[in-house]
Amino acid sequence: MAKQTSLDDTLLDVFSLVSNDDALSARSEVIAHYRNGEGSISGSVIWCDFQSDGKFLRAGVSDVGLMESRSILTKNGHPVVDEITEHAELHGLQAGNLIPSTQRDGFHWCIPYSAPSTNKRPVHGLRTLLITEDLFLEVFDLFNIEVQLTPAEKRLVYQLISGLNTNEAAELDGVSVETKRTHLKRAMSKLDCSNQSAIMRLVVSQLIHVLYLCENETSQNRIIEAFTSDHLHGSVRLSSQRLPNGRLQRVWEMGPADGKPLLVLHGYLFPFMMLNAQDALEKLGRRLVIPVRPGYLDDQENTRIYHEGRMIEQTVEDLEAFIRQTWSGPVDVLCHATGAYYAMIIAKNSPDIFSKLIVTSINLMMDNEDKQSLSASFLGGIRKLAKHNGMYEMLVRQFQKTTFSNDRTTRFVLRRLFRENRTDLDTLNGVLGHGEAFGWYRALHAASMVGIASDFGLVNIHAGEALADVTVPVIFLHGPEDCFTSIAEMQSYIELCPFAELKILPEGGHLAIASHAAMFWDQIETVLTE
């Protein structure tokens, strides 16, 4: 029987091409990371932002290797965040504080921080960064790769940075004070520092890099974070990840964290869905996964792509990349409003990606001259503007400037648009569903200009042809009182595809997803399990 080789011996063989000291050092670091397993947070930065008075603003976990971030928008979102927010409430925070962590082997480093806010004026406050020994070593090695400190010497430098003196470090590690002093002298010599204070200045200046590592990934999320915390339920979770094409994909999740996932491609009025789904999702054990489309709540990050005429193409590419990155096989997808057109385009380009499309609140923007309603006039005008290049962006800008510039005009316009259906109007006014829609509508419109403008163009270009040639099942759920698209228009539309069928929701109009949320989600579950 062959003798079993230990991991230590195997790693020494792997590193046998380097010197013995280097091999031992490399082996120690690999084993430390390996044994930490999933509990390791090496490569991750856990951070919290506070106002100058210690009031919690936001937090997050940024993986600087994978270029992914998870936003934490409430105080009770993570044990490390809970720990530092409790300290801030009880003792306050000051720049330069080093606060030992009881949740992780590390310390919270408190530094002055200024960040842009949604009103364009910077917020001056404090940011705490959890500095673990693993994270310290990664940053230290990045800037001092030629120095070749031993693991013991690096550990002492970390201990000094964390606020310990040589006596405390010796006691903690069970070695003599003289041993620690020897490590200090050697570290000073190798780093070309004349004293301990010089080492501290050098390493602190290098640790500032951690701030920019997490900021690079979170700066694009400020608009969507503010909207999520101000207008959506606290149970909505926001994260971001890098796609294979290098672009940032922001993702909402809601429902039980361990619930059965359901992909959702959102439309313009998506908050009606999200604000009214929580109870049903808990009951059904469903978890919604909602990739946020480019142009929505991104402070015009995608304006250049829109001006180049690549917005629809880029959105399709991003959504398909996200789906393939998240799921290993075909998935069911709930398509809300304009999200349905993107799903249909993807389904035709890549028929293997979806198993079933469920479409709700779709607006076909039919050019029907017989309609005499205000909504018909509005949609007819939108459709006719398609022949004027660049008009949609100008239109949305004008909406921002005048129509949706204040609460009074927003209420007036939206009430007129939905006045033909009492149920929809009650939903808009907050009589049904989760509160009035005017506040979040204004905020959404203000930060989603190119997304909304692109959607206008998308419907006009693709509405008539999107469903044709789709070869996966498409189920339309439609309210009989929808003031934008009638049942007759829906029945005519589904004739374009032999794989499409129409299910009429017993009640409700265009906003049935909010006004009759329980009924709607029960119907969704029925369709998903058929």
N, C-alpha and C positions, 0 to 999 in steps of 0.2 A: 504494500500500500504506500503510495507516494506521501512524503511528509508535507503537511499543510504549511504553506508559507504565510507568515503574518503580514498584515498590511504595512507595518513599519518596514519590514525587510523588502517587500515588493517596491515600496516607494523609494527606498535607498537604491535599488537596482535601476529604477526609472531615472533617478537623478545622478547616476554614477558617472556621467560625463563631466560633472562639475566637481569642484573641490569638496572635501569632506565636510568642512564647515558650512558651505553653501548648501550641500545636499541635506544636512541635518536641519538647517533653517527652513528650506523649502518643504521638507517632509512635515515639519511641525505645523506650518501654515496650512498645508493641504489637509492634514488630519483634523485640525481645528475646525476648518470650514465643513469638512465632510461630516464630522460628528455633530455639528450644530444642526445639520439637515434642514428640514423645513422651518425649524425654529429660528434659524439664523436670519438676521436682518442686515448682514453684510451687503453693501451695495445699495441700501435703502436709507433714505433720510426721513425721519419723522419730525415734523415741524408744526409749530403753532404760531399764529399771529394774534397779537393783543394790542388794544389801544394803550396809550401811555398810562391810563389809570388802571390797567390790568383787566379790562373787559375783553372777553373772548370774541374774536372776529371769525376766524376760520382755521382749519388745520389740514394736514394732508400727509400722505405717505408717498414719496417719490422714489421710484426705482431708477437709479441713475445709470444702470447698465442696460436695462430693457427700454428705457425712455418711456415709462408708464407712470401715471399718477392716479391716486385715489383721493378725492376730496372728502373731507370730514367737516360737515357744516353745522353739526350740533356738538355740544360739550360732551355728551355721553356716547361718542362714536368709537372710542378706542381706549384701551387701558392706559397707555402712555399719555394720551391727550387728557384723559380724566385726571391723571396724577398731576400734571403741570397746571391745569386750570384750577384744580383745588388749591394748589400752592399759591397761585396768583391771587385767588379770592381771599385766602387766609393771611398771606404774608406780603402780597404785592410782588412786583418785579422791578428790577433795576438793570440797566445795561451793565454787562460784565458779570452778572450773577452766574455762579456754577452750582447747580442744584443736583445733588445725587439722585439717581433714579432707583426706585425700589422695584419697578416693573421690568427693567432691563439692566444689564451690566454696563452702566455708562452714566453720563451726566447731561443735564439740560444746560446748554450754553445760551445765555440771553444777550442779544445784540440789538442795537438800534436799527430800525428798518422803516423805509418809506415805500409805499406802493401806490400805484394809480388806483383810483376808485371809479365807480360808474358815473359819477358827476364830474369827472375829469380833474378833480383836485386831489392831490396826493394825500394819503392817510399816513400820518407819522405815528409810529408806535414801536413795538418791540417784537422780535421774532425769537422763539426758542428753537434750538436745534438739538436733537438727541445725538450726542457724540458717543458712540460705542468704541470699544477698543478695535474691533474689526474695521469700522469705518475710518477711524484715525489711521490705522495701518495702511489702508488703501490710499488715503490722501497723502500720507507721509511718503510712501514708496513712490507715488507719482512724481513728487517734486525732488526726491532725494535718492533717485535710483542708483546713482554712482557712489553713494556714501558707504553703503554696506555695513550698517549697524547690525549687531546681533539681535536676535529676538529679545534677549534680556535687556539690552540697552534701549531698544524701542519701547519696551514695556515701561521702563523707568521714565522715559520722556512723556509717555501717555499719562502716567501717574502724576507727574509734575503738572501737566496741563490740566488734569482733572481736579487739582487743588491739594494734592497730598505733598508732604515734605518727605525727605529721604528716610527719616525715622518711621513715619507712618507707612511708607511703602515697604520698608524692611519688615515691619511687624505683620503687614498684610500678607506678604509672600513667604514669611517664615525663614528669612535669611538675615544675615548680620547687616548692621548699618554700614560697615566698611565695604561689604559687597556692593551695596547700592551706591556708595560714594565712588567706588571704582568704576561702576557702570556709567556714572555721571561724568567722570573725568574723561573716559574714553569717548563718550558721546560728544562732549564739548570739543574734543580734539578732532574727531571725524567731521563734525559739522562746522568747524572753524569758528567756534563761538568762545569768547573769552570767559564767560561766566554763565550761571544758570539763567539769569535774566535775559541774556542774549538768545539762548535756546528758546525761551518762552516767546520772545518777540518774533523769532523766525517761524516757529511752528504755528503760532496764532495767525500770522499773516497768510500762511498756507491754508489753514482751516477755513478761511473766508471763502475759499473755493467751494465749500459745501453749500454755502448760501446760493451761489449762482447755479450750481447743479440742479437744485430743486426749483429755483426760480425760473430757469429756462423752460421747464415743462409746465409750470403752473400759471405763467403770466397770461397765456391765452385763455385761461378758464375764468377770469374774473367776472366777465359779463354773465356767463351762464351760471356761475356760482351764486351771484347776487340774485338772479332771477329764480333759481331753484329754492334758495332759502327764503326769499320774500314772498313767493307766489305759489309754490308747490308744497305738498305735504312734507313734513319732516322725515317721513319714511322713504322718500325718494333718494336713492343713492347715486352719486355722480362719480364717474371715473374717466380716465383717458388712457389711451394706448397708442403705440406707434404701429401703423400699417406697414406691410412690406414695401410700399412705394414711398415710405418716409413721412407721409402726412399724419397729422394727429387726428384720431377718432375719439370723440367724446361720447360717453354712453350713460344713459339713465337706466337704473333698475328699480323696480318697485314690486311689492309683494313679498312673500316669505323668502328669505335668503336661500332656503333649501327647496323652494317650490319648483314645479315643472316649468322649464323655461319656455317662453313664447316670444319669438321675434316680432317686433312691431316696427313698421315703417310709417313714420308720422306725417301728418299733413299740417296745414297752417294753424288750425284751431285745436291743436293737440292737448292744451291744458284741460279742455272740457273732458277728455278721456281720463287723463291722469288724476285729476282732482276728484273724480267720482268712482274710481275703480277699486280703491283700497279694500273696502269691506268685502267685495266680491272675490278679490284675489286671495284674501285670507281664507274665505270659505271654501274656495275651489282648490287652494294650494297651488296657485299659478304665480309665476314670477315673470314679469314683463322685462324684456331686454330691448331697449330703445336707442339705437344709434342716432345721434343728433346730426341732421343733415348739414352740409356746408352751407354757409350763408345765414344760418339761424343762430342768434345769440353769440356771435363771434366778433362783434365790433368791426365788421367789414374786413375781416382777415382775407376773405375770398373775393374782394372787389376786382382785383386784377384778372382772376380767372373768369369772372363774369363778363368783364369788358372784352376779353379775348374770345367770347362766345363758347367757352369750354365748360360752363357751369354744369350742364346736364351730364355731359360726358364724364366730368370729374366725379360728380356725385355717384353715378352708376359704378364707376371704377372703385371708389371708396367703399360703397356699400357691399359690393361683391367681395372685395378683399376682406372686409370685416367679417362677413358671414362665413367665408371659407376659413378664416383664422380662428373663428369661435366654434364652429361645428364641423364634424368630420363627415357628415352626410346630409342628404336633403332635409329641409326643415319646413314646418308649417309657418306661415307668416300672416299676421294681422295687418292689413293695409288700411291706414286711415287717410281718407281724402286724397290729396295729391301724392301721398306715399304709394298709392295703388299704381300710378303710372310708372313710377320707378320700378316697382315690383314686376310689372308686366314687361318692361324693357329688359330687365335682368333675366326674367323667365324665358324670353325669346332668345337672348344671347347665350344663356347658359341653362338649358332646360334641366340639368341635373341638380340645380341648387335648391329648388323648392319642391316640396311634396304637395302643398296645398296653399292657395291664396284665398284669404277671407277679406273681403273688401267692404268697408262701411263709410258712410258720409261722403261718398264720392260725388263730385260736381262735374257733370259732363259738359257744362257750359254750352248747351245746345243753342244754336242760333234759330230761335223760334219767334217769328214775327207776330204770332197770334197772342203771345203773352203780353198782358198790359200792366203787369205789376212793377213796382219799384225795383225789386230784385232782378226781374227780367231786363229792365232797362239798363241797370248797372252792369249785369253780366254781358248783355249785348254790346254795350260800349267797350267793355274790357276786350271782348273778342275782336271788335273792329280795329282796336288800336294795334293789333298784332302786325299789321302791314306797315306800321311806322317804326322803323328801327330805333331802338334806344328809348322809346316812349315809356316803357314799363318802369324803368329806373326813375325817370323824371316824375312819373305818376306817384310812385311810392314816396319819393322825396317830398312831393307836395302834400301827400297825406300826412307825413310826419310834421310838416311845417304848419299846416292849418287844421285839417280835419281831426287828427288825433293829437293835437298839441295840448289839450287840456281835458279835464273830466267832462265839462259841459258839452262840448262838441262831439266827443267820443260817444257819450250816452245818446245824444240826439241822432247821430248817424246810424249807430248799430241798432237802435230801437226801430228806426224806419226800415232798415234792411230786413229785419226779422219780424216785422209787425204782422205779416200775413198768417203766421202760425202762433197761436196763443201759447202752446207748450214751449216752443222755442223761445218766445219772448219772456216767459216766466223763468226759463233757465238762464237767459242772459241777465235778467234782473235779480237773480238769486232766490226767487220764490221756490224754485225747484233746484235740486243739486247743491253744490258746495259753494255758495256765495256768489256775489256779483262777478261778472267777467270783465268789467271795464278797466280795472286797475291792471290786471295782468295783460290785457289786450294792448294797452298803451305801451307797457314796458316791452312786450314782445315785438311790437311793430317798430319801436325805436331802435332796436338792436338787431333787426333781421331784414334789413332793406334788400340786400341782394338775393336772399333766400326767397322772399316774397315775390320780388320782381321776376326771378327765374321761374317760380311756380306759375305765374301768369303765362309766361311763354311756353312752359312745358305743356300745360293743358291745351293751349291753342294749337301747338304743333302736333301733339301726340294723342289727343282725346279720341279722334275718329279712327285711329289705326292701332292704338296700343294693344287692344284685346285680340286683334286678328293674329292668327298663327300661334297663339299661346297654347301649349300642349299639356299643361298641368291643370288640375281641377281649380276652377275659380268660383267661389261662392259669394254672391253679393247679398249683404244684409241692408235693407233699405226701408226707411220709414215712409208710410203712405202719405204723410202730410209734408214731405220735404218740399220746401218752396223753391229750391234751386233746380232739382231734377225730379220729374214726376215718375210714377210707376210705369206709365206707358212708355216714356223715354228710356227707362231702364230695360224694359222688355224688348224694345227695339234694338238696344245696344248689345244685349247678350246674344243676339242672333249672329253676331260676328264670329262667335267662338262655340264650337260644339261641346267644349268642355266647361262651359259656364252655365250657372243656374242662379235663379233669383229667389231669395227667401225674404218674404215681407215681414218686417217686425210688426206685431199687432197694433202698436200705437206709436205715436211720436213723429217728429219731423226730422230736419237735418241734424238736430242736436240730441237725438234719441239716446246716443251714447252717454249723455249726462242726465237727461230728464227721466230716462227709464233704465238706469244703470244696472240694476239687479236683473231685470228681464234680458237686457242686452248680453251680459256676461254669461247668464245661463244658456242663452242661445249659442254663444261662442263655444262654450264647453260641449254642447251637444254636437256642433259641427266638427269640433276637433276629435271627438271620440267616435264619430260615425265610421 
